[in-house]
Each structure stands twice: as C-alpha cells, then as structure tokens.
Amino acid sequence: MSFFAIILSAFTVFTALGVVLSRRPLNSALWLVATLFLVAGHFAYLDAHFLAVIQVMLYAGAIMVLVIFVIMLLGIRDGGEFDKVALYKGLAVGLVLAGFVVIVGGAALRELEGLELVGSTRPSSILTASGGGVKQIGQSMFTDFLLPFELTSILLLAAIVGAVVLTLEPKRLLSAGRGLEAKRRAAGAES
C-alpha cells in the first residue's frame, strides 16, 4: 500500500465521519459529496477510470444534487430524538473505526509477511484482458443486470417519496369563524 493510498484513505474516513457526526442535514450531505469524490480518487488510483468518472458524474453530481434539493425543499431542521441519534452515531463511528483498523491491519500484515493476495494484479490489466471496456460494461448492465438496475431506480424513487411523506405536516383544521363560509357571511353582513 503506497503512501498516497494511505493518505487518501485517511481523508475518506475523515469525511465519512463528517457525514455521520454533522448535526445539520445539509452539512452531512456536503460531507457526503466530499466522500464520494474521494471514493472516485480510490477508483482512479486502482486504474478504474471509468468507475471514477461515473462516481463523480452520477453520485457526486446527479444524486447528491437531488438529495440537497430535497433537503432544501423540505426545510429539514436540526433536532429529533438525541438519544437515538447519539446511539446510531456512536455505532456508526465504531463500525467505521473497526473497518479502518481491519483494512490497515490487513495491509500491514501483508507487508510484514510479504504475502501475495489473490487478485493482487492491477484491475486495468484484468479489464483489458477480458475486454471490460465501456461498451462491454454497458452491454452487460442493460442485458445481464437489467433487473437490479431497474430495481435500484425504483428504490431511489421510493426513498424520495418516503422522505417527502415523512416530513409532511398534518393539515390544521380551521377554527370556527375562519373558513370560507365565515368570510362570505362577513361580506354579506357588510352590504
């Protein structure tokens, strides 16, 4: 593992913690944009340039614009039940740190023991050997993986509709004398 990969991983973990620990939803979304850009950096480092570009265009671009639009449209504020949020944040931070320790520990053991992992060849050499260019990836996505691709779009649509439904405020009933009928009566009494 090179020094660049370690620094990139540290920044990625830092921004992911920013997503989890931010108190405001908009700040969390912006931290997530930074995290997605850093994940694209990981893809580029592994010579998966197509995935890096798709990561930036699709996730950091289109989907995060939609998420930020929903946050701004609904006016989601701070708050909620702090005890549950703190529990979930603590659990998320613990899992992220445990995953980071496992990854760094595995890389350190590999370096110390000089072991070759299965699949340690560069991804670009595997893709070019098997013909995994953009055309083959697109053809595979829309033939072999069409159902998961469509289910993902339905899942994203359901998540947006669910967010809108959860944040709707119930309609308040008008008190007596404030409705349209009361205005008509008041207009008729004046004449």
CNS distance restraints for C-alpha pairs under 8 A (distance, minus, plus):
assign (resid   1 and name CA) (resid   5 and name CA) 6.39 0.50 0.50
assign (resid   1 and name CA) (resid   6 and name CA) 7.09 0.50 0.50
assign (resid   1 and name CA) (resid 107 and name CA) 6.75 0.50 0.50
assign (resid   2 and name CA) (resid   6 and name CA) 6.50 0.50 0.50
assign (resid   3 and name CA) (resid   7 and name CA) 6.28 0.50 0.50
assign (resid   4 and name CA) (resid   8 and name CA) 6.05 0.50 0.50
assign (resid   5 and name CA) (resid   9 and name CA) 5.98 0.50 0.50
assign (resid   5 and name CA) (resid  42 and name CA) 7.54 0.50 0.50
assign (resid   5 and name CA) (resid  45 and name CA) 7.67 0.50 0.50
assign (resid   6 and name CA) (resid  10 and name CA) 6.14 0.50 0.50
assign (resid   7 and name CA) (resid  11 and name CA) 6.28 0.50 0.50
assign (resid   8 and name CA) (resid  12 and name CA) 6.16 0.50 0.50
assign (resid   8 and name CA) (resid  38 and name CA) 6.97 0.50 0.50
assign (resid   8 and name CA) (resid  41 and name CA) 7.57 0.50 0.50
assign (resid   8 and name CA) (resid  42 and name CA) 7.30 0.50 0.50
assign (resid   9 and name CA) (resid  13 and name CA) 6.17 0.50 0.50
assign (resid  10 and name CA) (resid  14 and name CA) 6.13 0.50 0.50
assign (resid  11 and name CA) (resid  15 and name CA) 6.17 0.50 0.50
assign (resid  11 and name CA) (resid  38 and name CA) 7.52 0.50 0.50
assign (resid  12 and name CA) (resid  16 and name CA) 6.09 0.50 0.50
assign (resid  12 and name CA) (resid  35 and name CA) 5.66 0.50 0.50
assign (resid  12 and name CA) (resid  38 and name CA) 5.80 0.50 0.50
assign (resid  12 and name CA) (resid  39 and name CA) 7.10 0.50 0.50
assign (resid  13 and name CA) (resid  17 and name CA) 6.15 0.50 0.50
assign (resid  13 and name CA) (resid  96 and name CA) 7.56 0.50 0.50
assign (resid  13 and name CA) (resid 100 and name CA) 7.80 0.50 0.50
assign (resid  14 and name CA) (resid  18 and name CA) 6.36 0.50 0.50
assign (resid  15 and name CA) (resid  19 and name CA) 6.42 0.50 0.50
assign (resid  15 and name CA) (resid  31 and name CA) 5.74 0.50 0.50
assign (resid  15 and name CA) (resid  32 and name CA) 7.14 0.50 0.50
assign (resid  15 and name CA) (resid  34 and name CA) 6.55 0.50 0.50
assign (resid  15 and name CA) (resid  35 and name CA) 5.47 0.50 0.50
assign (resid  16 and name CA) (resid  20 and name CA) 6.55 0.50 0.50
assign (resid  16 and name CA) (resid  31 and name CA) 7.03 0.50 0.50
assign (resid  16 and name CA) (resid  32 and name CA) 6.81 0.50 0.50
assign (resid  16 and name CA) (resid  35 and name CA) 6.00 0.50 0.50
assign (resid  17 and name CA) (resid  21 and name CA) 5.90 0.50 0.50
assign (resid  17 and name CA) (resid  93 and name CA) 6.78 0.50 0.50
assign (resid  18 and name CA) (resid  22 and name CA) 5.74 0.50 0.50
assign (resid  18 and name CA) (resid  28 and name CA) 6.68 0.50 0.50
assign (resid  18 and name CA) (resid  31 and name CA) 5.80 0.50 0.50
assign (resid  19 and name CA) (resid  27 and name CA) 7.49 0.50 0.50
assign (resid  19 and name CA) (resid  28 and name CA) 4.34 0.50 0.50
assign (resid  19 and name CA) (resid  29 and name CA) 6.88 0.50 0.50
assign (resid  19 and name CA) (resid  30 and name CA) 7.90 0.50 0.50
assign (resid  19 and name CA) (resid  31 and name CA) 5.17 0.50 0.50
assign (resid  19 and name CA) (resid  32 and name CA) 5.74 0.50 0.50
assign (resid  20 and name CA) (resid  28 and name CA) 6.90 0.50 0.50
assign (resid  20 and name CA) (resid  89 and name CA) 6.08 0.50 0.50
assign (resid  20 and name CA) (resid  92 and name CA) 7.17 0.50 0.50
assign (resid  20 and name CA) (resid  93 and name CA) 7.47 0.50 0.50
assign (resid  21 and name CA) (resid  28 and name CA) 7.80 0.50 0.50
assign (resid  21 and name CA) (resid  89 and name CA) 6.54 0.50 0.50
assign (resid  22 and name CA) (resid  27 and name CA) 6.21 0.50 0.50
assign (resid  22 and name CA) (resid  28 and name CA) 5.45 0.50 0.50
assign (resid  23 and name CA) (resid  27 and name CA) 7.57 0.50 0.50
assign (resid  23 and name CA) (resid  28 and name CA) 7.60 0.50 0.50
assign (resid  23 and name CA) (resid  78 and name CA) 6.50 0.50 0.50
assign (resid  24 and name CA) (resid  28 and name CA) 6.40 0.50 0.50
assign (resid  24 and name CA) (resid  77 and name CA) 7.04 0.50 0.50
assign (resid  24 and name CA) (resid  78 and name CA) 5.56 0.50 0.50
assign (resid  25 and name CA) (resid  29 and name CA) 6.23 0.50 0.50
assign (resid  25 and name CA) (resid  71 and name CA) 7.22 0.50 0.50
assign (resid  25 and name CA) (resid  76 and name CA) 7.14 0.50 0.50
assign (resid  25 and name CA) (resid  77 and name CA) 7.42 0.50 0.50
assign (resid  25 and name CA) (resid  78 and name CA) 7.33 0.50 0.50
assign (resid  26 and name CA) (resid  30 and name CA) 6.31 0.50 0.50
assign (resid  26 and name CA) (resid  68 and name CA) 6.77 0.50 0.50
assign (resid  26 and name CA) (resid  71 and name CA) 6.76 0.50 0.50
assign (resid  26 and name CA) (resid  72 and name CA) 7.93 0.50 0.50
assign (resid  27 and name CA) (resid  31 and name CA) 6.18 0.50 0.50
assign (resid  28 and name CA) (resid  32 and name CA) 6.14 0.50 0.50
assign (resid  29 and name CA) (resid  33 and name CA) 6.38 0.50 0.50
assign (resid  29 and name CA) (resid  64 and name CA) 7.28 0.50 0.50
assign (resid  29 and name CA) (resid  67 and name CA) 7.45 0.50 0.50
assign (resid  29 and name CA) (resid  68 and name CA) 6.67 0.50 0.50
assign (resid  30 and name CA) (resid  34 and name CA) 6.54 0.50 0.50
assign (resid  31 and name CA) (resid  35 and name CA) 6.24 0.50 0.50
assign (resid  32 and name CA) (resid  36 and name CA) 6.11 0.50 0.50
assign (resid  33 and name CA) (resid  37 and name CA) 6.34 0.50 0.50
assign (resid  33 and name CA) (resid  60 and name CA) 5.31 0.50 0.50
assign (resid  33 and name CA) (resid  64 and name CA) 6.79 0.50 0.50
assign (resid  34 and name CA) (resid  38 and name CA) 6.33 0.50 0.50
assign (resid  35 and name CA) (resid  39 and name CA) 6.21 0.50 0.50
assign (resid  36 and name CA) (resid  40 and name CA) 6.27 0.50 0.50
assign (resid  36 and name CA) (resid  55 and name CA) 6.98 0.50 0.50
assign (resid  36 and name CA) (resid  56 and name CA) 7.07 0.50 0.50
assign (resid  36 and name CA) (resid  59 and name CA) 7.03 0.50 0.50
assign (resid  36 and name CA) (resid  60 and name CA) 5.80 0.50 0.50
assign (resid  37 and name CA) (resid  41 and name CA) 6.39 0.50 0.50
assign (resid  37 and name CA) (resid  55 and name CA) 7.48 0.50 0.50
assign (resid  37 and name CA) (resid  56 and name CA) 6.16 0.50 0.50
assign (resid  37 and name CA) (resid  60 and name CA) 6.66 0.50 0.50
assign (resid  38 and name CA) (resid  42 and name CA) 6.44 0.50 0.50
assign (resid  39 and name CA) (resid  43 and name CA) 6.43 0.50 0.50
assign (resid  39 and name CA) (resid  52 and name CA) 7.75 0.50 0.50
assign (resid  39 and name CA) (resid  55 and name CA) 7.72 0.50 0.50
assign (resid  40 and name CA) (resid  44 and name CA) 6.21 0.50 0.50
assign (resid  40 and name CA) (resid  51 and name CA) 7.30 0.50 0.50
assign (resid  40 and name CA) (resid  52 and name CA) 4.31 0.50 0.50
assign (resid  40 and name CA) (resid  53 and name CA) 7.13 0.50 0.50
assign (resid  40 and name CA) (resid  55 and name CA) 5.68 0.50 0.50
assign (resid  40 and name CA) (resid  56 and name CA) 6.46 0.50 0.50
assign (resid  41 and name CA) (resid  45 and name CA) 6.07 0.50 0.50
assign (resid  41 and name CA) (resid  52 and name CA) 6.73 0.50 0.50
assign (resid  42 and name CA) (resid  46 and name CA) 6.32 0.50 0.50
assign (resid  42 and name CA) (resid  52 and name CA) 7.82 0.50 0.50
assign (resid  43 and name CA) (resid  47 and name CA) 6.45 0.50 0.50
assign (resid  43 and name CA) (resid  48 and name CA) 5.11 0.50 0.50
assign (resid  43 and name CA) (resid  49 and name CA) 6.43 0.50 0.50
assign (resid  43 and name CA) (resid  51 and name CA) 6.30 0.50 0.50
assign (resid  43 and name CA) (resid  52 and name CA) 5.12 0.50 0.50
assign (resid  44 and name CA) (resid  48 and name CA) 5.36 0.50 0.50
assign (resid  44 and name CA) (resid  49 and name CA) 4.97 0.50 0.50
assign (resid  44 and name CA) (resid  51 and name CA) 7.80 0.50 0.50
assign (resid  44 and name CA) (resid  52 and name CA) 5.58 0.50 0.50
assign (resid  46 and name CA) (resid 122 and name CA) 6.84 0.50 0.50
assign (resid  46 and name CA) (resid 123 and name CA) 6.48 0.50 0.50
assign (resid  46 and name CA) (resid 124 and name CA) 7.71 0.50 0.50
assign (resid  47 and name CA) (resid 122 and name CA) 7.32 0.50 0.50
assign (resid  47 and name CA) (resid 123 and name CA) 6.40 0.50 0.50
assign (resid  47 and name CA) (resid 124 and name CA) 5.55 0.50 0.50
assign (resid  48 and name CA) (resid  52 and name CA) 6.41 0.50 0.50
assign (resid  48 and name CA) (resid 123 and name CA) 6.78 0.50 0.50
assign (resid  48 and name CA) (resid 124 and name CA) 6.49 0.50 0.50
assign (resid  49 and name CA) (resid  53 and name CA) 6.23 0.50 0.50
assign (resid  50 and name CA) (resid  54 and name CA) 6.19 0.50 0.50
assign (resid  50 and name CA) (resid 134 and name CA) 7.33 0.50 0.50
assign (resid  51 and name CA) (resid  55 and name CA) 5.89 0.50 0.50
assign (resid  52 and name CA) (resid  56 and name CA) 6.38 0.50 0.50
assign (resid  53 and name CA) (resid  57 and name CA) 6.07 0.50 0.50
assign (resid  54 and name CA) (resid  58 and name CA) 5.50 0.50 0.50
assign (resid  54 and name CA) (resid  59 and name CA) 7.52 0.50 0.50
assign (resid  55 and name CA) (resid  59 and name CA) 5.35 0.50 0.50
assign (resid  55 and name CA) (resid  60 and name CA) 6.55 0.50 0.50
assign (resid  56 and name CA) (resid  60 and name CA) 4.82 0.50 0.50
assign (resid  56 and name CA) (resid  61 and name CA) 5.97 0.50 0.50
assign (resid  57 and name CA) (resid  61 and name CA) 4.84 0.50 0.50
assign (resid  57 and name CA) (resid  62 and name CA) 6.52 0.50 0.50
assign (resid  58 and name CA) (resid  62 and name CA) 5.11 0.50 0.50
assign (resid  58 and name CA) (resid  63 and name CA) 6.26 0.50 0.50
assign (resid  59 and name CA) (resid  63 and name CA) 5.00 0.50 0.50
assign (resid  59 and name CA) (resid  64 and name CA) 6.11 0.50 0.50
assign (resid  60 and name CA) (resid  64 and name CA) 5.44 0.50 0.50
assign (resid  60 and name CA) (resid  65 and name CA) 7.70 0.50 0.50
assign (resid  61 and name CA) (resid  65 and name CA) 6.08 0.50 0.50
assign (resid  62 and name CA) (resid  66 and name CA) 6.38 0.50 0.50
assign (resid  63 and name CA) (resid  67 and name CA) 6.23 0.50 0.50
assign (resid  64 and name CA) (resid  68 and name CA) 6.00 0.50 0.50
assign (resid  65 and name CA) (resid  69 and name CA) 5.97 0.50 0.50
assign (resid  66 and name CA) (resid  70 and name CA) 6.20 0.50 0.50
assign (resid  67 and name CA) (resid  71 and name CA) 6.24 0.50 0.50
assign (resid  68 and name CA) (resid  72 and name CA) 6.10 0.50 0.50
assign (resid  69 and name CA) (resid  73 and name CA) 5.88 0.50 0.50
assign (resid  70 and name CA) (resid  74 and name CA) 5.95 0.50 0.50
assign (resid  70 and name CA) (resid 160 and name CA) 7.78 0.50 0.50
assign (resid  71 and name CA) (resid  75 and name CA) 5.94 0.50 0.50
assign (resid  71 and name CA) (resid  76 and name CA) 5.83 0.50 0.50
assign (resid  72 and name CA) (resid  76 and name CA) 7.15 0.50 0.50
assign (resid  74 and name CA) (resid 164 and name CA) 7.27 0.50 0.50
assign (resid  74 and name CA) (resid 167 and name CA) 7.01 0.50 0.50
assign (resid  76 and name CA) (resid 167 and name CA) 7.76 0.50 0.50
assign (resid  80 and name CA) (resid  85 and name CA) 7.65 0.50 0.50
assign (resid  81 and name CA) (resid  85 and name CA) 6.35 0.50 0.50
assign (resid  82 and name CA) (resid  86 and name CA) 5.81 0.50 0.50
assign (resid  83 and name CA) (resid  87 and name CA) 6.17 0.50 0.50
assign (resid  84 and name CA) (resid  88 and name CA) 6.17 0.50 0.50
assign (resid  85 and name CA) (resid  89 and name CA) 6.01 0.50 0.50
assign (resid  86 and name CA) (resid  90 and name CA) 5.98 0.50 0.50
assign (resid  87 and name CA) (resid  91 and name CA) 6.14 0.50 0.50
assign (resid  88 and name CA) (resid  92 and name CA) 6.05 0.50 0.50
assign (resid  89 and name CA) (resid  93 and name CA) 6.05 0.50 0.50
assign (resid  90 and name CA) (resid  94 and name CA) 6.09 0.50 0.50
assign (resid  91 and name CA) (resid  95 and name CA) 6.19 0.50 0.50
assign (resid  92 and name CA) (resid  96 and name CA) 6.12 0.50 0.50
assign (resid  93 and name CA) (resid  97 and name CA) 6.10 0.50 0.50
assign (resid  94 and name CA) (resid  98 and name CA) 6.04 0.50 0.50
assign (resid  95 and name CA) (resid  99 and name CA) 6.07 0.50 0.50
assign (resid  96 and name CA) (resid 100 and name CA) 6.11 0.50 0.50
assign (resid  97 and name CA) (resid 101 and name CA) 6.13 0.50 0.50
assign (resid  98 and name CA) (resid 102 and name CA) 6.21 0.50 0.50
assign (resid  99 and name CA) (resid 103 and name CA) 6.17 0.50 0.50
assign (resid 100 and name CA) (resid 104 and name CA) 6.06 0.50 0.50
assign (resid 101 and name CA) (resid 105 and name CA) 5.67 0.50 0.50
assign (resid 102 and name CA) (resid 106 and name CA) 5.91 0.50 0.50
assign (resid 103 and name CA) (resid 107 and name CA) 6.22 0.50 0.50
assign (resid 104 and name CA) (resid 108 and name CA) 6.08 0.50 0.50
assign (resid 105 and name CA) (resid 109 and name CA) 6.10 0.50 0.50
assign (resid 106 and name CA) (resid 110 and name CA) 6.10 0.50 0.50
assign (resid 107 and name CA) (resid 111 and name CA) 6.21 0.50 0.50
assign (resid 108 and name CA) (resid 112 and name CA) 6.09 0.50 0.50
assign (resid 109 and name CA) (resid 113 and name CA) 5.94 0.50 0.50
assign (resid 110 and name CA) (resid 114 and name CA) 5.57 0.50 0.50
assign (resid 110 and name CA) (resid 115 and name CA) 5.28 0.50 0.50
assign (resid 110 and name CA) (resid 116 and name CA) 7.42 0.50 0.50
assign (resid 111 and name CA) (resid 115 and name CA) 7.12 0.50 0.50
assign (resid 116 and name CA) (resid 120 and name CA) 6.70 0.50 0.50
assign (resid 121 and name CA) (resid 125 and name CA) 7.26 0.50 0.50
assign (resid 121 and name CA) (resid 126 and name CA) 7.52 0.50 0.50
assign (resid 122 and name CA) (resid 126 and name CA) 6.87 0.50 0.50
assign (resid 123 and name CA) (resid 127 and name CA) 6.16 0.50 0.50
assign (resid 124 and name CA) (resid 128 and name CA) 6.12 0.50 0.50
assign (resid 125 and name CA) (resid 129 and name CA) 6.03 0.50 0.50
assign (resid 126 and name CA) (resid 130 and name CA) 6.21 0.50 0.50
assign (resid 127 and name CA) (resid 131 and name CA) 5.82 0.50 0.50
assign (resid 127 and name CA) (resid 132 and name CA) 4.52 0.50 0.50
assign (resid 127 and name CA) (resid 133 and name CA) 6.97 0.50 0.50
assign (resid 128 and name CA) (resid 132 and name CA) 5.87 0.50 0.50
assign (resid 128 and name CA) (resid 133 and name CA) 7.10 0.50 0.50
assign (resid 131 and name CA) (resid 136 and name CA) 6.96 0.50 0.50
assign (resid 132 and name CA) (resid 136 and name CA) 5.51 0.50 0.50
assign (resid 132 and name CA) (resid 137 and name CA) 6.21 0.50 0.50
assign (resid 133 and name CA) (resid 137 and name CA) 6.20 0.50 0.50
assign (resid 134 and name CA) (resid 138 and name CA) 6.05 0.50 0.50
assign (resid 135 and name CA) (resid 139 and name CA) 6.04 0.50 0.50
assign (resid 136 and name CA) (resid 140 and name CA) 5.99 0.50 0.50
assign (resid 137 and name CA) (resid 141 and name CA) 6.04 0.50 0.50
assign (resid 138 and name CA) (resid 142 and name CA) 6.23 0.50 0.50
assign (resid 139 and name CA) (resid 143 and name CA) 6.06 0.50 0.50
assign (resid 140 and name CA) (resid 144 and name CA) 5.20 0.50 0.50
assign (resid 140 and name CA) (resid 145 and name CA) 6.48 0.50 0.50
assign (resid 141 and name CA) (resid 145 and name CA) 4.80 0.50 0.50
assign (resid 141 and name CA) (resid 146 and name CA) 5.99 0.50 0.50
assign (resid 141 and name CA) (resid 149 and name CA) 7.33 0.50 0.50
assign (resid 142 and name CA) (resid 146 and name CA) 4.77 0.50 0.50
assign (resid 142 and name CA) (resid 149 and name CA) 7.78 0.50 0.50
assign (resid 145 and name CA) (resid 149 and name CA) 6.19 0.50 0.50
assign (resid 146 and name CA) (resid 150 and name CA) 6.18 0.50 0.50
assign (resid 147 and name CA) (resid 151 and name CA) 6.05 0.50 0.50
assign (resid 148 and name CA) (resid 152 and name CA) 6.06 0.50 0.50
assign (resid 149 and name CA) (resid 153 and name CA) 6.67 0.50 0.50
assign (resid 150 and name CA) (resid 154 and name CA) 6.39 0.50 0.50
assign (resid 151 and name CA) (resid 155 and name CA) 6.05 0.50 0.50
assign (resid 152 and name CA) (resid 156 and name CA) 6.23 0.50 0.50
assign (resid 153 and name CA) (resid 157 and name CA) 6.26 0.50 0.50
assign (resid 154 and name CA) (resid 158 and name CA) 6.10 0.50 0.50
assign (resid 155 and name CA) (resid 159 and name CA) 6.17 0.50 0.50
assign (resid 156 and name CA) (resid 160 and name CA) 6.37 0.50 0.50
assign (resid 157 and name CA) (resid 161 and name CA) 6.25 0.50 0.50
assign (resid 158 and name CA) (resid 162 and name CA) 5.90 0.50 0.50
assign (resid 159 and name CA) (resid 163 and name CA) 6.12 0.50 0.50
assign (resid 160 and name CA) (resid 164 and name CA) 6.33 0.50 0.50
assign (resid 161 and name CA) (resid 165 and name CA) 6.18 0.50 0.50
assign (resid 162 and name CA) (resid 166 and name CA) 6.02 0.50 0.50
assign (resid 163 and name CA) (resid 167 and name CA) 6.31 0.50 0.50
assign (resid 164 and name CA) (resid 168 and name CA) 6.34 0.50 0.50
assign (resid 174 and name CA) (resid 178 and name CA) 6.16 0.50 0.50
assign (resid 174 and name CA) (resid 179 and name CA) 6.33 0.50 0.50
assign (resid 175 and name CA) (resid 179 and name CA) 7.61 0.50 0.50
assign (resid 177 and name CA) (resid 181 and name CA) 7.98 0.50 0.50
assign (resid 177 and name CA) (resid 182 and name CA) 5.12 0.50 0.50
assign (resid 177 and name CA) (resid 183 and name CA) 7.92 0.50 0.50
assign (resid 178 and name CA) (resid 182 and name CA) 5.92 0.50 0.50
assign (resid 178 and name CA) (resid 183 and name CA) 7.20 0.50 0.50
assign (resid 179 and name CA) (resid 183 and name CA) 6.58 0.50 0.50
assign (resid 180 and name CA) (resid 184 and name CA) 6.34 0.50 0.50
assign (resid 181 and name CA) (resid 185 and name CA) 6.25 0.50 0.50
assign (resid 182 and name CA) (resid 186 and name CA) 6.10 0.50 0.50
assign (resid 183 and name CA) (resid 187 and name CA) 6.08 0.50 0.50
assign (resid 184 and name CA) (resid 188 and name CA) 6.10 0.50 0.50
assign (resid 185 and name CA) (resid 189 and name CA) 6.09 0.50 0.50
assign (resid 186 and name CA) (resid 190 and name CA) 6.36 0.50 0.50
assign (resid 187 and name CA) (resid 191 and name CA) 6.77 0.50 0.50
